[in-house]
Structure formats: structure tokens, C-alpha cells
């Protein structure tokens, strides 16, 4: 049996179970994530014995690259720790495959950006519409707060559109016009994300419910002294103990969208593309 089929079966099971955990509890157990990484690396090592040791070395390189990229996103609070581990395993899994003489990891990266963006936007849109009265009110507040930026960006977008109108090269004209529209749309998308985040992703919880791995949304100070900072990627045991020692009763945390289902869909899509076109 080819390693791709084994990887497909293995990753489908792991990611399906991880998706269920993520949807229900917003957490993926460490034992599941680490088992996924070790399983992929272990199978790669076994196949390297019969194929080439480079098979395992490429798997390690893919894991290292994806770990580095996802860890940067983790440090900037764009993804959780479980996502980093899962991406590390996927980096190892797709490191040896090519599609149309292009690394399969490149296809996966493009797909996770497109599918992940659509998934995140759809999730946020449902949350917005679920509480649209409060969301519209909050949007008006943010728009009023950023009125100068909004006017400046709209003015800039209009100027760029006028410039595009006088360009004779059609392709360049379309490109510049698209950039102008993107300038305007990106601002309103930023407002949309802030509204959804403020209403659904920022929560005040009792200190007893705070767990390691939670994202702190607002820094905690007592008499001007900083107890916990939002610059850290997530809460650890030391910070929880410091909060309890300072008699802090409640904190604000940021709750993210469960993203593992999007990774699951992207992985399956990548395998389908590979099976249809990569091994014919």
C-alpha cells in the first residue's frame, strides 16, 4: 500500500476526531496532536527504509517549515497551539509529494488560505446575523470611531480608480482597479471582524474557569502593577497562580473560531486533487 493512501486514512481519522473535539470544547487534547505527529513521522521513517532515507529527511524538513510558519501565527494569536501541532504533522505528511511538478505543500498552503478564509468568514457572518441588532449598533460605533480613516481610504480608493480609468493597458487597468476596490473593502472587512470579535470572541470568565492555553484579551493590572500581559501567546500555570494570588476574580479572554474542521476539509481536498491528478 502506498504511503499516500495510509496518510489519507490516518489523517482523515485523526482530523475528524480532532474536529469533533474542537467544535465541542474548543480544545484538542495534546495526546491526539502529538500522536498525529509521531504517527506521520514513524510511517515516513518506515518507508524511508525501502524507498530512500531522503523520504524521512523531507518529512522532517516539511514538519520544520510548517511548524515555524504556524508558530509565528501562534505567537501573534492567529491560531491555537493545537493548530500548530496539526500543521506540523501535515507538513511532514505532504513533504514528499508533487502535483504538476509543484510541491503538494504549496497546493495545501493555497487551499488552506482560500478554504480557511471562506470558512472563517462564513462562521463570522452567521454570528453577525445571529445578533445583528447589537452587531449593527456596534458597527456604527466603530465606523464613527474610525471616521477619518474611512474617509481617507475611500478617497484613496477613488483616486486610484480615476488613475486606472486613464490607463490604456487593459490588464494593468483591471489590476489597479481591483487594488482600489480591495483598499475600500479591506477597511469594512476589518470593521466586520472587530464587531464579531467584540460581541462573540471576547468573554469575561471567573478565574476558576481560566485554563492553560486561554488567550488573554485584556491585560490585568492591580494598583498599576502589571500582573498578566496580552503580549504572551496564551495563559500558563504561572500566570494563573499570579492572578489567584492577586485575588483577581474575573478576566477577559479571547475565544477563537474552531479552525480544525477547516484544516480537515483542506487536507481531504488536497488528497483528492493528488489522487485525481498526481498519480495518474
Residue pairs with C-beta under 8 A, 6 or more apart in sequence:
2 279
3 43
3 44
3 47
3 55
3 96
4 97
4 271
4 274
4 275
4 279
6 43
7 40
7 43
7 93
7 271
8 271
8 275
10 39
10 40
10 43
11 36
11 40
11 89
11 90
11 93
11 267
11 271
12 264
12 267
12 268
14 32
14 35
14 36
14 39
14 89
15 86
15 260
15 263
15 264
15 267
16 264
17 32
18 28
18 32
18 33
18 36
18 82
18 86
18 260
18 264
19 258
19 260
19 261
19 264
21 27
21 28
21 29
21 32
21 260
22 28
22 82
22 258
22 259
22 260
22 261
23 258
23 260
23 261
26 255
26 256
26 258
27 82
27 213
28 82
28 85
28 86
28 260
30 82
30 85
33 82
33 85
33 86
33 89
34 85
36 85
36 86
36 89
37 63
37 85
37 88
37 89
37 92
39 89
40 59
40 63
40 89
40 92
40 93
41 56
41 59
41 60
41 63
41 92
44 55
44 56
44 59
44 92
44 96
45 56
45 59
47 55
47 56
48 54
48 55
48 56
48 57
55 96
58 95
58 96
59 92
59 93
59 95
59 96
60 92
61 95
62 91
62 92
62 93
62 94
62 95
62 96
62 105
63 88
63 89
63 91
63 92
63 95
64 91
65 91
65 105
66 87
66 88
66 90
66 91
66 92
66 105
67 84
67 87
67 88
67 91
69 87
70 79
70 83
70 84
70 87
70 88
71 84
73 79
73 83
73 84
74 80
74 81
74 83
74 84
74 233
75 233
76 233
77 215
77 233
77 254
79 256
79 259
80 213
80 234
80 256
80 259
81 213
81 234
82 260
83 259
83 260
83 263
86 260
86 263
87 263
90 108
90 263
90 267
91 105
94 103
94 104
94 105
94 108
94 270
95 103
95 105
97 103
97 104
97 274
97 278
98 104
98 278
99 107
99 273
99 274
99 277
99 278
100 277
100 278
104 270
104 274
104 278
107 270
107 273
108 266
108 267
108 270
111 266
111 269
111 270
112 262
112 263
112 266
115 262
115 265
115 266
115 269
116 259
116 262
116 263
116 266
119 259
119 261
119 262
119 265
120 257
120 259
120 262
123 257
124 192
124 193
124 196
124 257
127 196
127 199
127 200
128 135
128 192
128 195
128 196
129 135
131 199
131 200
134 199
135 195
135 196
135 199
138 195
138 198
138 199
139 191
139 192
139 195
142 191
142 194
142 195
143 150
143 191
146 187
146 191
149 187
150 187
153 183
153 184
153 187
154 184
156 180
156 183
157 180
157 181
157 183
157 184
158 180
160 176
160 177
160 179
160 180
160 183
161 177
161 180
161 181
163 176
164 173
164 176
164 177
164 180
165 173
167 173
167 176
197 254
200 255
201 254
201 255
201 256
201 257
202 217
202 252
202 253
202 254
202 255
203 217
203 252
203 253
203 255
204 250
204 251
204 252
205 250
205 251
205 253
206 249
206 250
207 240
207 243
207 244
207 248
207 249
207 250
207 251
210 235
210 240
210 243
210 251
210 253
211 235
212 234
212 235
212 236
212 237
212 240
213 234
213 235
214 234
214 235
214 253
215 233
215 234
215 235
215 253
215 254
215 255
215 256
216 228
216 229
216 230
216 232
216 234
216 235
216 239
216 251
216 252
216 253
216 254
217 230
217 252
217 253
217 254
218 230
218 251
218 252
219 226
219 228
219 229
219 230
220 226
220 227
220 228
220 243
220 246
220 248
220 251
221 227
222 246
222 248
227 239
227 242
227 243
227 246
227 248
228 235
228 239
228 242
228 243
228 251
232 239
235 253
243 251
